[in-house]
Amino acid sequence: MQRLTITWLFLTALAQTFNAHPENTENVATGKVKVVASLDVARVPSGFPVGFCLLTQGDRQYAAYYDEEHRMTVAYRTLDLNKWQYQLLPCKVGWDSHNYITMAIDDDGYLHLSGNMHGVPLIYFRTKKPWDITTFEQIQEMTGKNEKRCTYPQFMRGADNRLIFHYRDGGSGNGNEIYNIYDCKTKTWHRLLDKPLTDGMGKMNAYMTGPSRGPDGMFHLGWVWRDTGDCQTNHDPSYARSRDLIHWETISGESIELPITPETKGTLIDPVPIKGGIINGSLKIGFDSTKSPLASYHKFDSNGNTQVYVARFENGAWIPRQITKWNYRWEFKGGGSIIFEISLGAIRTHGKGRLALPFSHVKYGSGLLILDEKTLELIGTQAQAPRYPSDLSKPESRFPGMQVKWANDSGKAREPSCYYVLRWETLAQNRDRARKGALPEPSMLRLYKLSTRN
C-alpha cells in the first residue's frame, strides 16, 4: 500500500474539511457523491504539496494558492460565472510544505489572508475594499509584538463570532501560541489574551489540535509537547477547554492560569514519554452521544508496536484504553514535513451505542474502527467509502509518485445538498527540500461542485 501523505500540519485543516458539511456525511459514506460541475482555476506546482484555501460566501467564491511559478495568487468569481479574476500577491513559496495559505472574510466583507510562514516574520494581507481582491495590500504587522518567527497561521471565529487569528511564535521545541482579535470598526488587531495561551518555558512548545467548538458549545483544545525539531521528542498528550477562548479550564472544570505550561496541573491525558510513539498531529478530540470529549492518539504498546489508544475522563481521571493490536511499529524521526504512515480522525457517534474512529495505516489500510460506546472495546472495522467520487481519486498524471490533493470549502455553499472542493496533483513532501532531477509538469488546480442528492 502506498504510504500516507498527509503531513501533520494539514491535520487541523483536514479535520475542519471533513466536518465542513456534516449534513452530507451519510450520503458520502454510502458513496452517493456525484460531480455537478467543474472549472479550471490555474496550473500549480506539482513537485511538493502545500495547502491551498477555498472560501465561498454567499454568491462569491475565492481560491488562494501558489501558481506554477510559486507565486501567491488569489482567484475570484461569482457563482453564476465560469470565469475567474486573478490577483498576484508579492510573495513566493519555496519547497516548504508547512507554508499553506489560510483566508477569512470579516463581518464587513474585507478579506484577510496569511500564509507562506515557517519561522519567518508575519505575512498578512488585507483588502482595502470589501470583497475586492484587486485591493489586497500587505500589512507589515498586526500588533507589532512577537511577529518575527511565525508559523501555522489560522483564522477562526470566537464565542461572540468575532474574527480571531492565532499562530505559533518561535520555533519547534521553543514556541508560544499567540491569539489576536480583530476590531472591524478600527480595522486593527489587538491581543485576545495578554499572555500566550501556551508556553513551553524555553524547553518545548505545544503542537495544537484545535481549538474547535464541540457539540456542548465549548472550545476544546488538544496538544502534545515537543522538545526539539526532531519529531521523536513529542510527548504528553494534553487537553483544556474554554467557553470564550479567554478563560480556560481542565476537563474537571478547574480554572487554569495562563499561559498553560508543562507544569499546569490537570491538563495531562496520558504520560507518553519522548520516543513513546506519539507525534504531533496524531491527537484528536471527538465526542460521544453524551457530548463528552474523548481523546484518540497512537503510541507504542509494551511490545514496541504502534497502537491506537482512546482516553475518556472517568471518575476524576483520564483513562486510556488500547484499541488495536497491530503488529507494526512506525519509527519516525527527524524534522521537516514527513510522510505519515498512520493517521487518525476524531471519534464520532455511529448509531446507537457505537462510536467510529477514522484511521489510515500503511499496512492495515483505512476505514473506521467501530467501538462500543460504553466500554470502548473494539467491535470491528468498517470500510469507509471515498469522500470524493472514486474516478477523481486517481491521478491523471503518469509521472511516478503523483498523488491527488484536496481542499474543501472553509465557507458554505447556499445549496444544502451541494459543496465545493479544490483538486490538484503533486508528489509527496520531501522534508521541505527542493527535489533534484526531473519534475512533473504543473498540474491543474480544478474546482468541483459535488452533490449528495440521490
N, C-alpha and C positions, 0 to 999 in steps of 0.2 A: 504494500500500500504506500502511495506517495506520502511523504512527510507533510504534516500540517504546516501551514504557512501563515498562521495568524500570530503576529507579534503581540507581546503583552501590551504595548502602548495603545493598540487598537481595541483592546477588550472592553474598555468602558464605552467607547463609541458603539461597538458591536452590540453590547447589552442594550443600549438605547435603541439601536437599529432593530433588534429582534423584538423589542417590546413597543415599537413605534405604532403598530397597528394591532392591538390586542383583539380587536373585534374580528380580525381576519384569521386568527390562529387556527380555528377548527378547520376552515377550508384549506389553509396552507398545509396543515398536517395530513390532509387526505389527498393532497396533490392537485386540487382543483384551482390551479393558477393558470391564467392564460394572458397572452400579450394582447393588449388593446391597440397600442400604437408604439412607435419608436421614432427617435430623432437623433441624428448625429450631433455631437457637440463640438469636438475637436480631436486632433491627434495628440496623444500624450506619451510620456516616456514609458518604455516597457522593460528597461534594464533593471529596475528596482521598484518595489512597492512603496507607496506613500499615500496617506489617507486624503481623500477629497471630500467636499461638502456639497450637499444638495439641500436647498431650502425653498419650500413652497409656502406662500402666504396669500390667501385669497386667490386672485387670478394672476398673481405674479410668481415667477419662478427664477431662482438663481442657482448657478453652479459655480463653485470655486475649485480651481485645480491648477496644476502646473502643465504648461503646454509642451510640445515636443522639444522646445529649446530650454526647458526647465524654468520658464518664466511664470510667476504667479499671475493668474488670469481669473477674471470673473465674467461669466456669461449670463445674460438676462433675456427673458422673453415673457410675454403674456400667454396664458394657456390657450388662447384662441389662435395663436400664430405659431407656425412651424419655422420660425426664423429667430436666430439669436443675435443679440447685440453684445459686443465684446469690449472688455476694458483690461488692458495690461496694467499691472502694478509694478513699481520699481523694486522687485525682489526676485531672486533666483535661488532655487534649491540645488544642492549638490547631489550627494548619493545617500543621504541620511534618511532612513525610513522612519525616524522619530518625527520628522518635520511635516506633520499633517497640517491641514487647514481647517479652521473652525469659523463659523459665521453665525450672526444673530441679527434680529431686527428689533429695535426698541419700540416703545408704545407710540412714538410719533413717526415711525416709518423710516428712521435713519438706519443704515446698515453698518454693522460692526464686524470686523474681520481680523483674525490673528492667526499666525502660523509661522512655519519655517524657523522654529526656535528649538534649539537643543543646547542649552547652556550659553546663550548669547543674549545681548541686550533686547529688550522688548521690541517686538514687531507688531504694530497695531495700526489699522486703517479704519477710518470712519467717513461716511459720505457727508458732504456739505448740504445736500438736499435730500429730502425723503425719497426713497425708492430708486434714486438715480445713481447708477454705477459709474457714470462719467465724472461724478464729483467726489470720488474716493480721494482722500488725502491721508498721508501718513502722519500720525500723531506720535511724537517722539517719546512721550511719557504719559502715564495715567496719573500717578501720584508723585512720581519723581524719586521714590524710595524703593529699594530692593528690586530694581528692574535691570540689573546688569547681567544676570545669569538666569534667564527664564527658560522654562521647559514645560511642556504639557498644558497649553492653554485650553481653557474650557469656559464657554458661556453657559449660563443656566438661569432659571428663574427662582427667586426666593419665595418664602412663605407668603409675602404680600404681592407676589408676581413682579417685583422689581428685577431689573437686569443685573446679574452678578457675573463677575469674571474671576476665575481663580487659576493659579499656576504655581509651579514649583520655583522657588528662588534658591539657587545654589546648584550643587552637583549631586550625582549619585553617591550616596553614603554621607552626604553633608548638605542637606537642603531642608527648607521650611515651606509649608503650604500657605500661600497668601491669598486673601479674599478681598476683592474690591466691589463696590456697589455704585451704580450709575444714577445720576440725577438728571432727568430729562429736561427740567426747567433751566438748569445752568449749563447743561451739556458737559458736566465734569464728573470725574470719578473720585471717590474717596474710600477709605478703608471701611469695610464692613466690620472687621474685627481690629481692635487696637493692638492685638498681638497675633503672631502666626497661629493657625489652627493646630499645627503640629510642629514640634521642634525636637530634632534628634540630639540636641545638646552637644553638637560638634562631633558626635561619634557615629551618627547614622541618619537616615531620613526615612520617612514613611511613604510607601507607594500605595496610592489610594485606589479603592473601588467605590465610586460614588463621590459625594453624597447623592442619593436618589430618594425621591419621595416614595414611601411604601403605601400599602393599602390602608394603613392606620393614620395616614396624613402626616406622619413624621418623616424627617430626613434620616436615612440610615447610611452609615459610613463604615466600610471595612478597610483594613490596610495591613501590610506586612512591613516590618522594619528591615532595612538593608544597610549593611555597614560600609561597603565599598562598591566600586564599579563592577565587581565580579558578582554575577547573579547567584553564585553559590552562597553568598553571605546574606541571603534573605532568611528571616526567622520571625517567630512570634506573631501569628495572625491575631488581629485585634479588632475591636468594634466599639462604636459610640453612636449616639443618636441625638437628634435635636428637633425642636418644633419650629425654630426660626433661623437656624444656622448661626445663631449668636450664643445662645445658652445651650450647653451640651451636657449630656448625662450618660451614665453607664446603662447597661441592659437592665439593671435592677432599679434604675431611677435615681441613683445618687449623682449629685451635681459634680461636674468636672471643672476644675480651674484650668483655664487656658494659659499657655499652649499645652496641648497633650504631649507628653514626653514618654520615653520608655519606662519611667518611674511612676506614671499615673496609675493609680490603683483602680481595679475593676474593669479595665479595658481588654485584658488578655483573654483570648479564646482558648488557645492551646499553646503550651510552651515548646514549640517546634524549634530546635536549635539550628545554628548555622550548619550548612551542609546536611540538613534534615529532609531535603526533598521538596521543599516548598519554594515557589518562585513568585515574584511579583506578577500580578495578573491572574493567578490561579484562584485567589479567594473571591467568592461571590456571596452575596446576601440575597436570600429568597424568603418566601413566606409560606406558611401552611394555611389551612382553612380557618384557623382562629386568628389570622393576621400576625402570628408570632414569627419573628425572624429566625432563619436557620442559616448557618454558615457552611458552605461547601468549599473544599480545597483538597489538594493532594499533598502527600508526604510519604516518606519511607516507612514501611512497616518493620517489624522486628527482624525480618529476614533480609531487609535491604531493598525490597521491591517497592515501586511507586504504587500507592493505593489512593482511592477516593475516600475522604472522610467527611462526615456531616456532624456538625455540633449544634446542639439546642440547649437553651438555658432552662434547667430543671432543678427545682429545689435549691435555688440560690447559687447555682454554679453551671458553667458551660460543660456539657457532657459530650465529648467527641465519640463518634462511633465509626468503625471501619466498615465501609460499604462493599468494596470489591476484594477479590482475591486473585489479582492479576499476577502472572509470572513474568514481570518485566520491570526493569529499572531504567528510569530516564535520568541519565547522568549529564546534567547541564553545567556549564561553567563559562567564565569569561564575560566580556562586555559587548556592547553593540546590540543591534536588533537580531535576535536569534530565532531559529525555527522552532516552533513549539511542537513537541511530539505528543503532548496531552493537553487538552483544554476542556474546561468545564463551563457550563452555564449556571444560572441561578435556579434554585429549586422553585417549583410551582405546583399548584394543585392539579390533580389528574384524575378527576372523578371522585366519587365518594370514598373516603378513607385511603386515598392513594396520593402519592407525590411523584413528580417526574423531575429528573435531573439530567439535562442535556450533556452529552460528552462526545469527545472525539479522541481517538487513540491511534497511534501509528501502527500498532499491532492488532488491536481488538476492534478496529472500525469505529463507527459512530452511531449514535441513536439516543435513546432515553434509558436511563436507569430508573426502574419503577420501584418505589419504596412503599412499605406500609407506613401510613402517616403516624400511627400510634407508636410503633416500635422502631421505626426507621430501618427495619430489616429489608434487604434486597429481595424483591419478589421475582424480578426477572428483567430482561431488557426488551426494548421495543424499537422497531425501526422508525425513523423519522423521515418523512418524505422531504425532498428538497424544498427549500423555501422559495425557490425560483423555478421557472419552467426548466425541465431537465435538458431540453435542447439548447438552452443558453448556458448551461453549466460546464460545457466542454469548450476548450479554447478553439478559436478559429485559426489562430496562427499554428504553423507546423514547426516553429522553432522549438528545439528541445527545452523542456522545463517550464514552458509558459503555463500560467495559471490565471483563472478568472477571479477578478476582484469586484466587490460590490460596495456601494454606499447608498443607504436608504435615506429617505427624506427626513430631515430634522424638523420640518414643518408638518403640515397636514393637508391632504387633498380635500376638496369640497365634497367629492362623491364618496360616500361611506364605503362603497364596495371596490374602490379603485385606489391605487397608490403608485408612487413613482420611485424608481431606483436608477442609479447610475451603474454602468457596467464597463469594465475595461480589462485588459490583459497585461500581465507583467511576469518577469522572472521572480523567484523568491528573493528575500532580503539577503544581503551579502555582508553582514556585520558592519553596515554603513560605509563600506569601502567601494570605490569605483571598480567596475569589472574590467578585466583585461580580455583582449581577443574580440571576436565577433559579437555583436549585439543584435537583438531582434529589431525589426523595423518598429517605429512608434505605432501604438495600437489606437484604435478608435474609441474614444470615450463616447458612450451612447446612452441616451436617456430612454428608459422603457416605462410605459404606463401599463401596469398589471391590474388584473381584476380577479376577484374571488367569487364573482357571481356565477352561479351554475348555468 
